[in-house]
Amino acid sequence: MEFDIGLDEVFFGAMILFVAGFIVLMVLVIQPYPLIEYGQGSTFGVMTTIEEGMFFDSVWIRSVYESSQTDSYCIEKDSGLKEMMKMYIKQKTRVELRYKKSIFGQCNELVTKVIPIGEQ
């Protein structure tokens, strides 16, 4: 039994695989919510800014208020953390941010808790 496969069929099959692979890659990279959580962490510093985003908001933190180096962490839009963070920003309160680490999403470090330094 012989199969006569022409270049048109090979090209069509390759295009289907390419498009399917591209779609899977875009879902993994562009989708907003993290697919795989792999740990947690914390950082200490002074929050300086909260930015509004499409899926998540971002908080910017500096280890020392006078420092020019800032790091960004995500905040869920509907979490109650944002109002508390705004208060700490106005007061320039040093805080501990605790976050979940994840991959395959637009947010790799999602804040879960804000603790003013000196409180537990």
N, C-alpha and C positions, 0 to 999 in steps of 0.2 A: 504494500500500500504506500503510495507516494503522496506527499503533500506539496502542492505547488503554491508557495507563498511568494507573492510579489512584493516589490518595494513599497507599494502603496499600503499594504496591510501592516508591514513592519513600521513604517512611518506613523500610521494611525495608532498602532499599539504603543509606540514610544511616546506619542503626544498625550495619550490617555494617562500613562504612568507619570509623565511630567506634570500634567495638570493636577492629578490626584496628590502627588507629592507636594506640589506648591500649596494646595489648599490645606493639607495637614500641617505644613510648616507655618502658614499664616495663622491657623487656629492656635497653635502652640505659642507663637510669638506675640500676636496682636491681642489675643483674648485678655480681658482686663483682670479677671480673678485668678489667683494662683492655682495651679494644678497640683503641685507637689510641695508640701511643707516638710522641711528637713531639720528644723532646729529653732532655737530662740536665742536672743541675746539682749544686751542692755548697753546703754551709753549714758554718759553724764555730760551735762553742759547747760547752756542757757539758750532757750528757744528765741529765735529772732523774728520769724515770719511764718504765716500760714498762707498757702496759695490754694486757690480753688482749682479743681481739676474736673475732668469729665466723669471719671469713674471713682477716683480717689482724690482727696485733698492731700497736700504735702505740708509738712512742718520742717523748717530749717533750724538746725541747732549748731551752736559753736561750743567748743570745749571751754573757752574763756570768752567773755563778752567782747573784749577788745580784739580778739583774733579775727583775721580776715578769712580763715578757712571755715567753711560750713559744710554740713552733711544734711542730706534730705531723707526723710522717712515718710511713709504713707499713713494716712488716717482714713478710716472708712467714713463716708459722707454722713451716714446716719448714726454714728457713734456719739456718745455724750462727751467725748474727750475734747472736742474742739472748743467749747465755751470755757472749760477749765484751762486749756492751753492759752487762750487769749488773755485770761487773767494773769497767768504766770508770765506771759510776754510783757504785759504792761508793767508788772512789778519787777521784771528782770530777775526772776527767781531761778536759782540753780535747781535742776531737776534730774531725775533718772528716768529715761525712756526705756521701757521694756517692749520688745517686738518679736514677731514671728518671722522666720526666714523661709523663703519659698523660691521656687523656680518656675519658669514657663508662665509668666504673667507680667502685667505692666507694673506690678508692685512687688519688689523682692524683700522689703522689710516693712512690715505692717505693724504699727504701734498698737499695743494691747493695754498698756497701763502707763500712767504718768505719776511719778512720786516726787514731791518736793524733797530736796535733800534735808535730812534731819528728821523726816517722818518715815515710818514704815507702816 
